[in-house]
Amino acid sequence: MKAIHLAALAIVAFAAVPASAQDANSIEGQVRARIDAMRAVVAAPNEARNQARVDAITKQMDDTWQFFDSNRAKALPVLRRELAAEAHRPGRNPFVLLGVGFYLYTHGDKVDREPAKAALFEIDSTAPIIRWNYEQYFYFVHSVAAEHDERILPLIDAAFLDKGAPLVIPEYALNLDEGLVCVMLYGAYGAGAEQHLVALLQNPARVRRAIEVLVWIGSPASNAAVVQAMKANPNLETFARGTAFLMQSGGPEGRDILLNMDPKQLDPQSADALSKSRTHIETVSYAWYKSIVDRMPGVAAMPDAELRKRLQAAASGRAQNEALSPRAIFASAIPRDELIAGLTGARDAMLQHVYDQVLQDVRTTDMMINGLRYRDH
């Protein structure tokens, strides 16, 4: 289980339990005591930050997960009852819902997944203790998003798109800004996330972040909606994001939209940006993309049957991007639309996992997808 990282906390000490207790009732008592201790954890003001205390609490939490693991058969029934009770308790504790819910989701039985998800949807994402445990909360939401549970999309909207924060994942040296956190979450959801984000473009408060995510997981199907959002929000920030989308995800249609834009219909800053970018926009073509791919590492060609096998493996999450040579993909005679579908599936599978090269792999895959859109067939 991913460790719960705590900072600036005050806590009531864990209740002492006899180490020699072996019977089921004693195990139940120890599980309850540990949950009570979790309930006592509160976020303290910044000025109360004490690293020694943080380290001690983190160790205690690690000991708790290890205790649950060591006594899994007897602990799980207690954890189930305690989570259900907490979810229905007035003033339910978000830290208990997070800790016990995610433990059951990741370490419980199949029957525990739905109750654990129900606990996730009951968590107050604005609670200070959740903000201090942002990484743990992110992992829980990311895991449920990867299940393609449509209930997660409004939660991501409210907790991350609207009130998001940057996230550092030390394990992989990943530094995610607010937009990239959203990319990971909507991207993990996969098919359907793009349409959901397009609907958000009608909200001026959400339009910029929504376009940022669409740059990574969008397609030419969203071109018209993004252009409409650019017109409805005439400012450089929205224009720059819209331009990035049209050039990186919009295919040749997106490029042509930009080339046909009337600078007189734009605000002065956006018109100036378009003027400065025009030469590059005109240059982009299939040959331009291929010139980039030809300089990339990997085999120059492979049999179509082997490439199809690798694409299917990548889309199922059984392989990572190293197995997909951009040079071989661009040299393949496999129909363009089939390649794009295979690469889109591979990208969605990448975003369902958190690892050190995930964003680089997704960016490379997106480049191949958009480049292939310029190919005739």
BAVEX-580615 format. One line per field, with one value per residue (C-alpha): x, y, z; residue in one letter; residue number from 0. Coordinates in steps of 0.001 Angstrom, whole numbers. Layout:
N
xx X|...
yy Y|...
zz Z|...
residuo A|...
num NUM|...
END
This chain:
377
xx 0|1246|2386|277|2590|1737|2918|2245|-29|-1184|-2176|-3465|-1091|-1990|-3666|-1397|-2395|-883|1569|762|-2963|-3810|-7544|-10004|-11460|-8031|-7242|-10546|-9663|-6294|-7841|-10374|-7655|-5639|-8667|-9436|-5873|-6358|-9525|-7513|-5106|-5727|-3893|-2122|-1247|1925|3679|3232|5234|7494|9451|10207|6489|5727|8297|6904|3349|4410|6108|3022|876|3277|3079|-718|-770|1736|-435|-3466|-1436|-100|-3603|-5507|-8086|-9212|-8669|-10704|-14143|-13438|-12217|-15367|-17645|-15675|-15643|-19390|-20024|-17748|-19443|-22806|-21539|-22444|-19249|-17522|-13763|-12134|-8805|-10445|-12432|-9231|-6962|-9331|-11102|-7917|-6555|-9672|-9627|-6035|-5639|-9157|-11204|-13259|-16351|-14547|-14077|-17567|-17786|-14291|-15282|-18399|-16132|-14052|-17130|-17942|-14549|-14493|-11635|-11316|-10561|-7058|-6113|-6882|-4826|-1924|-2427|-2867|-687|-2713|-5972|-4630|-3729|-7187|-8948|-6551|-7216|-10986|-10714|-8827|-11891|-13858|-16377|-18274|-19040|-15404|-15558|-17553|-15244|-12171|-13844|-14481|-11435|-8720|-9821|-11362|-9280|-6237|-2694|677|1852|5299|5586|9039|9033|9255|10683|7489|6678|3132|1661|-2090|-2746|-658|-2400|-5638|-4057|-3195|-6700|-8860|-6381|-6711|-10468|-9860|-12646|-15352|-13107|-12667|-16410|-16727|-14023|-15619|-18774|-16683|-15462|-18711|-17705|-15263|-13814|-12879|-12035|-8267|-7579|-9931|-8060|-4735|-5935|-7393|-3951|-2872|-5949|-8044|-8653|-9863|-13402|-12969|-11620|-14881|-15581|-12089|-12352|-15699|-14142|-11325|-13882|-15941|-12845|-10800|-7546|-3975|-4086|-7026|-5684|-2292|-3899|-6267|-3385|-1465|-4495|-5134|-1485|-774|-4116|-6206|-4544|-4415|-7862|-6553|-3590|-5860|-8184|-5271|-4032|-7498|-8039|-8604|-6201|-8655|-11107|-8577|-7439|-4122|-1944|-3435|-3150|525|1097|-595|1538|4753|3671|2422|5684|5875|2186|2659|5638|3803|3015|3439|6962|7739|6606|8482|11684|11398|10573|13454|15892|14420|15885|14327|14113|13425|10822|9119|6551|2983|1940|4577|3638|-31|926|2928|165|-2345|8|558|-3189|-3801|-1118|1187|3949|5327|6353|9864|8294|6737|9330|8073|10207|8635|5148|5660|7182|4290|1748|-959|-3868|-3553|-6785|-5841|-2483|-4109|-6631|-3866|-1708|-4671|-5335|-1661|-1702|-4799|-3131|-7|-2057|-3598|-173|2112|5777|8784|8578|4799|4494|7387|5870|2460|3937|5815|2671|583|3163|2879|-915|-1107|1597|-249|-3355|-1429|-864|-3196|-4280
yy 0|3488|5137|7976|10955|13301|16803|19407|17214|16917|13449|11604|8693|5203|3156|540|-3041|-6227|-7662|-11200|-11026|-13742|-14345|-12730|-10384|-8997|-8493|-6671|-4489|-3621|-2781|-512|1138|1909|3340|5483|6772|7641|9485|11568|12808|16440|18895|21538|25085|25561|27148|23913|21894|19457|17039|14672|14356|13881|11094|9420|9548|8221|5283|4614|4591|2220|-37|71|-1125|-3850|-4940|-5176|-7191|-9553|-10168|-9845|-12604|-11275|-7580|-7358|-8017|-5363|-2872|-3444|-2773|257|1781|1299|2848|5802|6491|6844|8698|12414|14386|11403|11523|12027|10558|7296|7142|7697|5347|2452|2915|2815|-113|-2165|-1080|-2190|-4998|-6265|-8863|-8283|-7608|-4681|-2596|-1084|-147|1312|3399|4540|5789|7708|9559|10553|12204|15971|16810|20300|18975|20052|16472|15410|18248|17108|13608|14718|11961|9233|10853|11169|7480|6469|8651|7547|3880|4318|6398|3531|1340|3662|4389|7384|8657|9681|12404|14965|14240|14978|18167|19476|18197|18589|20683|23403|23230|21299|21621|20464|17035|15568|11781|11141|7450|8332|11861|13058|16750|17291|20759|21219|20561|17388|15992|16352|14755|11686|11421|12099|10126|7109|7190|6865|6816|9291|11724|13846|14320|15164|17829|19307|19931|21822|24248|26176|27176|30140|29120|25703|26355|26861|23781|21685|22633|21869|18321|17991|18792|15429|13243|15042|14484|16402|15606|18471|21040|22932|23050|24331|27032|28097|28313|30477|32837|32977|33712|36199|36381|35227|32509|30731|31359|29843|26722|26450|26809|24065|21791|22472|21866|18875|17049|18615|17020|18807|20257|21958|23374|24681|26301|28342|29253|30503|32540|36245|38156|41063|38905|38280|40369|42168|39789|36691|38214|38917|35360|33942|36094|34911|31258|31286|30153|27125|26319|26350|23986|21190|18238|14478|14965|17300|14698|11944|13983|14013|10319|9338|10761|8756|5485|2116|-353|1139|-1462|-4630|-7031|-5757|-8840|-8125|-4462|-5312|-7720|-5021|-2445|-4868|-5639|-1938|-1203|-3997|-2605|-5586|-3513|3|2429|1005|-1806|679|2093|5349|4666|1257|2683|5414|2886|439|-271|-827|1550|4931|4698|1292|2615|5646|3446|1168|4043|5713|2505|2326|5916|5315|2263|4296|6867|4146|3647|5980|5559|7763|7984|8067|11664|11313|8113|9758|12810|10618|8586|11733|13003|9781|9887|13445|12876|9887|12046|13883|10660|10053|6553
zz 0|-776|2427|3762|3886|6726|7489|10181|12279|15844|17018|20043|20677|19516|22213|23714|22985|24376|21851|22937|22164|19651|19777|17393|20012|20849|17163|16817|19773|18270|14891|16573|18632|15527|13748|16810|16647|12961|13899|16355|13678|12757|10563|12601|11503|9498|12415|14376|11842|13640|11470|14329|15043|11352|11103|14204|12868|9494|11180|13272|10146|8396|11450|11201|7581|8453|11372|9100|6580|9234|10608|7349|7824|11219|10466|7245|8837|11464|8888|6828|9788|10916|7422|7005|10414|9679|6350|8138|11196|11509|11086|9492|9626|6195|7306|8402|5158|3184|5107|5725|2384|346|2367|1647|-1984|-2514|27|602|-1237|-4362|-2240|-583|-3717|-3936|-225|-469|-3471|-1636|1151|-1380|-2605|973|1613|1959|-391|1119|4609|5724|6606|3021|1586|3777|2399|-1184|-2665|-976|-2103|-5661|-5779|-4551|-7137|-9883|-9140|-9281|-12467|-14107|-13427|-15734|-12978|-14350|-10843|-10540|-13202|-11146|-8200|-10331|-11568|-8070|-6178|-8817|-11798|-9617|-6441|-7528|-6268|-7573|-6503|-5985|-6081|-4582|-5475|-9176|-8933|-10597|-10240|-11450|-11707|-11291|-14974|-15121|-12046|-14004|-17085|-15024|-13558|-16625|-18701|-16411|-17021|-20752|-23347|-22434|-20588|-23707|-24156|-20472|-20740|-23854|-21840|-19275|-21942|-21582|-18046|-18153|-14781|-16118|-19742|-19455|-17362|-19482|-22661|-20963|-20362|-23856|-25296|-23845|-24334|-26947|-30643|-33711|-32566|-30070|-32543|-32990|-29239|-28465|-31148|-29738|-26266|-27678|-29195|-26003|-23901|-25961|-24046|-24584|-21909|-23538|-27043|-26196|-24765|-27712|-30155|-28377|-28630|-32317|-33224|-30972|-30996|-33752|-36773|-40146|-39513|-36371|-38259|-41029|-38502|-37187|-40671|-41592|-38430|-38996|-36713|-36737|-34807|-32019|-29086|-29803|-27771|-29377|-32838|-32214|-30970|-34057|-36322|-34659|-34859|-38442|-40058|-37795|-38299|-42068|-41757|-39949|-42194|-42305|-43654|-40745|-38214|-40035|-39954|-36151|-35909|-38190|-35636|-32771|-31443|-32131|-34961|-38396|-39339|-38172|-39647|-39416|-37464|-34812|-34627|-34186|-31409|-29635|-29984|-28498|-25630|-24947|-25018|-22509|-20197|-20699|-22313|-22059|-24741|-25195|-27254|-29692|-32055|-33598|-36682|-37194|-36708|-39299|-41717|-41299|-44026|-41402|-42151|-40486|-38507|-37128|-35964|-34347|-32529|-31286|-30088|-28386|-26478|-25528|-24285|-22180|-20633|-19826|-17937|-15786|-14199|-12297|-13172|-13790|-17600|-17959|-19182|-21587|-22977|-23350|-25059|-27549|-28214|-28706|-31187|-33190|-33099|-34371|-36966|-38388|-38799|-41514|-43442|-46373|-45352
residuo M|K|A|I|H|L|A|A|L|A|I|V|A|F|A|A|V|P|A|S|A|Q|D|A|N|S|I|E|G|Q|V|R|A|R|I|D|A|M|R|A|V|V|A|A|P|N|E|A|R|N|Q|A|R|V|D|A|I|T|K|Q|M|D|D|T|W|Q|F|F|D|S|N|R|A|K|A|L|P|V|L|R|R|E|L|A|A|E|A|H|R|P|G|R|N|P|F|V|L|L|G|V|G|F|Y|L|Y|T|H|G|D|K|V|D|R|E|P|A|K|A|A|L|F|E|I|D|S|T|A|P|I|I|R|W|N|Y|E|Q|Y|F|Y|F|V|H|S|V|A|A|E|H|D|E|R|I|L|P|L|I|D|A|A|F|L|D|K|G|A|P|L|V|I|P|E|Y|A|L|N|L|D|E|G|L|V|C|V|M|L|Y|G|A|Y|G|A|G|A|E|Q|H|L|V|A|L|L|Q|N|P|A|R|V|R|R|A|I|E|V|L|V|W|I|G|S|P|A|S|N|A|A|V|V|Q|A|M|K|A|N|P|N|L|E|T|F|A|R|G|T|A|F|L|M|Q|S|G|G|P|E|G|R|D|I|L|L|N|M|D|P|K|Q|L|D|P|Q|S|A|D|A|L|S|K|S|R|T|H|I|E|T|V|S|Y|A|W|Y|K|S|I|V|D|R|M|P|G|V|A|A|M|P|D|A|E|L|R|K|R|L|Q|A|A|A|S|G|R|A|Q|N|E|A|L|S|P|R|A|I|F|A|S|A|I|P|R|D|E|L|I|A|G|L|T|G|A|R|D|A|M|L|Q|H|V|Y|D|Q|V|L|Q|D|V|R|T|T|D|M|M|I|N|G|L|R|Y|R|D|H
num 0|1|2|3|4|5|6|7|8|9|10|11|12|13|14|15|16|17|18|19|20|21|22|23|24|25|26|27|28|29|30|31|32|33|34|35|36|37|38|39|40|41|42|43|44|45|46|47|48|49|50|51|52|53|54|55|56|57|58|59|60|61|62|63|64|65|66|67|68|69|70|71|72|73|74|75|76|77|78|79|80|81|82|83|84|85|86|87|88|89|90|91|92|93|94|95|96|97|98|99|100|101|102|103|104|105|106|107|108|109|110|111|112|113|114|115|116|117|118|119|120|121|122|123|124|125|126|127|128|129|130|131|132|133|134|135|136|137|138|139|140|141|142|143|144|145|146|147|148|149|150|151|152|153|154|155|156|157|158|159|160|161|162|163|164|165|166|167|168|169|170|171|172|173|174|175|176|177|178|179|180|181|182|183|184|185|186|187|188|189|190|191|192|193|194|195|196|197|198|199|200|201|202|203|204|205|206|207|208|209|210|211|212|213|214|215|216|217|218|219|220|221|222|223|224|225|226|227|228|229|230|231|232|233|234|235|236|237|238|239|240|241|242|243|244|245|246|247|248|249|250|251|252|253|254|255|256|257|258|259|260|261|262|263|264|265|266|267|268|269|270|271|272|273|274|275|276|277|278|279|280|281|282|283|284|285|286|287|288|289|290|291|292|293|294|295|296|297|298|299|300|301|302|303|304|305|306|307|308|309|310|311|312|313|314|315|316|317|318|319|320|321|322|323|324|325|326|327|328|329|330|331|332|333|334|335|336|337|338|339|340|341|342|343|344|345|346|347|348|349|350|351|352|353|354|355|356|357|358|359|360|361|362|363|364|365|366|367|368|369|370|371|372|373|374|375|376
END
